[in-house]
Every structure is written in structure tokens, then in C-alpha cells.
Amino acid sequence: MDVEKDRDFVLIALKEDELDSVFTPWSINHLLSGAAAKAVGMSFTANFLLHGMYEIKDQMKIEEIYNSPINSLGDQFASSLGHYMASKGQTIWVYLWIVGFAAATATGNVYG
């Protein structure tokens, strides 16, 4: 995909093909990952930095799957919101994240 400098974007899309999107279906897994991190005791700062490194990795691999910078910001926000929503010890978030990740990868949609 040819990456344009100033692409238009939408708030929500099933995938980023013609328009960049702040949130995609994978954003749900980012929210659940933040909640799962809080559930197992990870601090907000640690989650923010670890998830931020994941998003930076995504930005460096644009030749494989296109992932817009605006989507990385949306996913970072989703992870932070998930962390805010959960409480330490609520292991249901860990199970929901595992199920959500398995379901998303089973669809063959690699837009993570």
C-alpha cells in the first residue's frame, strides 16, 4: 500500500485501506490488554510504556501491514482506558483478552 502523507481519517473502520482510522476491531484487544495488565498488577506507567513500545514497533513495520500513526494513538488510548477501567485482581480481564486475541487472530485479520 502506498502511504500518503496527509490521508483522511475516520473515527472507526473495519480496516485501514482507503482511509486511516483511529479505532479498528483490534482496538478492543488493546483495551482488553490494558485491563488485563492492571488485573495482574502492572502499573499505569509500565503499561503505557510497554504498549507504547508495541505501537512504535508497528510503525516501523509498515511494509508488512499498514497501521496508521492515528491508529497507533487510538490503540494507545484504548490500552490506557482499559487500564483505567479494571481493578487489580480482576482476572476476568485476562481471560477476556485471551479470548479476544484468539478470536481476532482466528479471523485471519492481522491488523493488530
C-alpha positions, 0 to 999 in steps of 0.5 A, spaced: 500 500 500 502 506 498 502 511 504 500 518 503 502 523 507 496 527 509 490 521 508 483 522 511 481 519 517 475 516 520 473 515 527 472 507 526 473 502 520 473 495 519 480 496 516 485 501 514 485 501 506 482 507 503 482 511 509 486 511 516 482 510 522 483 511 529 479 505 532 479 498 528 476 491 531 483 490 534 482 496 538 478 492 543 484 487 544 488 493 546 483 495 551 482 488 553 490 488 554 490 494 558 485 491 563 488 485 563 495 488 565 492 492 571 488 485 573 495 482 574 498 488 577 502 492 572 502 499 573 499 505 569 506 507 567 509 500 565 503 499 561 503 505 557 510 504 556 510 497 554 504 498 549 507 504 547 513 500 545 508 495 541 505 501 537 512 504 535 514 497 533 508 497 528 510 503 525 516 501 523 513 495 520 509 498 515 511 494 509 508 488 512 501 491 514 499 498 514 497 501 521 496 508 521 500 513 526 492 515 528 491 508 529 497 507 533 494 513 538 487 510 538 490 503 540 494 507 545 488 510 548 484 504 548 490 500 552 490 506 557 482 506 558 482 499 559 487 500 564 483 505 567 477 501 567 479 494 571 481 493 578 487 489 580 485 482 581 480 482 576 482 476 572 476 476 568 480 481 564 485 476 562 481 471 560 477 476 556 483 478 552 485 471 551 479 470 548 479 476 544 486 475 541 484 468 539 478 470 536 481 476 532 487 472 530 482 466 528 479 471 523 485 471 519 485 479 520 492 481 522 491 488 523 493 488 530 
